[in-house]
């Protein structure tokens, strides 16, 4: 059963046995003043979304971060990202060959690659 609420009370069968008072009731002029002070509708603006930032959270953190930042400034961002990609790919290949030599499965290899990424972040290689 759907019930609607209005300013005068409940509609739809909510009965109460309460006959007491809650202190002072709002009647007459006080009620009319209260009704006039409340707006009839409220407009809500859309929240302003900030554009997504593609910034590294580890900027300036880690032992090697200053060297990485200076190298990026000297070499240029595009060339630096190319070199970084090649270094990451080469390191992943070394980890894969290591896993093959010790007989580790693909899940263990993936775990080692994730560990290498976390260590690189901590040391500042991904700054």
PyMOL commands that set and color helices and strands:
alter all, ss='L'
color gray80, all
select helices_A, chain A and resi 29-37+65-75+77-102+106-123
alter helices_A, ss='H'
color red, helices_A
select strands_A, chain A and resi 4-6+9-11
alter strands_A, ss='S'
color yellow, strands_A
deselect
rebuild
show_as cartoon
